[in-house]
């Protein structure tokens, strides 16, 4: 599926607000929604590891 394709969706059960945030990030970054979810998750995990260190 092409980047930014309107048929693409986040195939996870997440709150609508979180889904919207991921979709907006994907649009701004010019990447797929699934790639955006991975990027945002990785960043959140890095921040959590720093917080715990």
Secondary structure, 3 states (H helix, E strand, C coil): CCCCCCCCCCCCCCCHHHHHHHHHHHHHHCCCHHHHHHHHHHHHHHHHHHHHC
